[in-house]
């Protein structure tokens, strides 16, 4: 018998893979999503979401992208993979995402291509939205100036693109490299950790999505999970995933607080 069969689950409820089906609309995440939808619908130009590691930024970014995939938007999402990203790389990646088949070689030509493409999208009646995750790694003043240059383009008094940047708190420092761009931030939202009640709701939500009809975690476990995870969704997932494994190995149909303490100790999670 597998773990999923033992707990009568259809799939792993605490997988590390980003899956918007498991998106839990905690009050702050629901508010952040509503604010971002407002910013994109009204072409505000620049929206920023910051938060500590594991607070759900990537999941939120993915959910936003899915909700923008309608005939009203031309939306794209990029993930910055390292801090050595150059201006040319970013512009070329953006060009490909915006369906420019053959991006130019030089930065000047890339900017011209992008400006033309964004104007075409605007004139077609659609709204161009570029979502960038891990944006705190864009630590170049040149990159910030490029964003500002594209935000300066307007047609009939309206912007041709809205950038939505997700990143760690350091993203504020990256934006400050170009004070004029920093002043263009139309919306900023900061994600924080979940409290104990939020942790319980989050865990139970993921279990329900995974097909559980039972309360696999006893009520006494949630303050302990919150305590060791500090309310960080990524750590909650790790803790609960390991707790289910231990429960399966020990043939315990419900997870108790004592087991959470043991798992947290094994994971070296500081209280």
C-alpha positions, 0 to 999 in steps of 0.5 A, a space after each residue: 500500500 502506498 502513502 496516498 492509498 493509506 491516507 486516501 489521497 488522490 495526489 501529494 498535497 504538499 508537493 514542492 512543485 508550484 501548482 495553482 490548483 493548490 493556491 490558498 486565498 489567505 486574506 493577504 494573498 486574496 488582497 494581493 491578487 485583487 490589487 494586481 488585477 486592478 493594476 493590470 486592468 487599469 494599466 498602472 505601469 508598475 506593480 511590485 510584490 515583495 516577501 520573504 523566502 517561501 511566502 508564496 510569491 511564485 504561486 501568486 505570480 502563476 495564479 495571476 498569469 492564469 487569470 490574465 490568459 483571456 482575450 483581453 491580455 497579452 501576458 507573459 511571465 519570466 523568471 530571473 535565474 541569476 544575478 548576472 542577467 544583462 540588459 540585452 538578455 532581459 530584453 531579448 527574453 522579453 521580446 521572445 515572450 511578446 512573440 517577436 520571432 527574431 529578436 535583434 542583436 543590439 540593445 537599441 534595436 531590441 528596444 525599438 522592436 519591443 516598443 513597436 510590438 507593445 504599441 501593436 498590442 495596445 492598438 489591437 485592444 489588448 493589454 500587455 502585461 509582463 510578470 517577472 519573478 525573482 526580480 530582486 536579482 535584477 541589480 543593474 541600474 541599466 536594467 531599471 532604466 530600460 524598464 523606465 524607458 518602456 514605461 514612458 511609451 504611451 498611446 492616447 494617454 495610456 501606457 503600453 505595458 504593465 510590469 508586475 515584479 515579484 521578489 524578496 525585500 531586496 527588490 526595493 533596493 534594486 528599484 531604487 537604483 533608478 529613482 525615477 523608476 522607483 517613483 513610478 511604482 503604482 502598487 506595492 504589496 508585501 506578503 507576510 507569514 501566516 498565523 496559526 489559524 492561517 496555517 491550519 486553513 492552509 494545510 486543510 485546503 491543500 488536503 482537500 484539493 488532494 482529495 482528503 475527506 478526513 482531518 489527517 492532522 489533529 487540531 493540536 498539531 497546527 500551533 506546532 506546525 505554525 511554531 516551527 514553520 514560522 508561518 512560511 508556506 514553503 516550510 509548512 509544506 516541507 514539515 507536513 510532507 515529512 509528517 505524512 511520510 512518518 505517519 505512513 511508515 508508523 501506520 498512524 492514520 492521523 498526525 499528532 503534535 508529538 510527531 510534528 516535534 520529531 519531524 521538525 527536529 529531524 529537519 533542523 527547524 528552529 523553534 
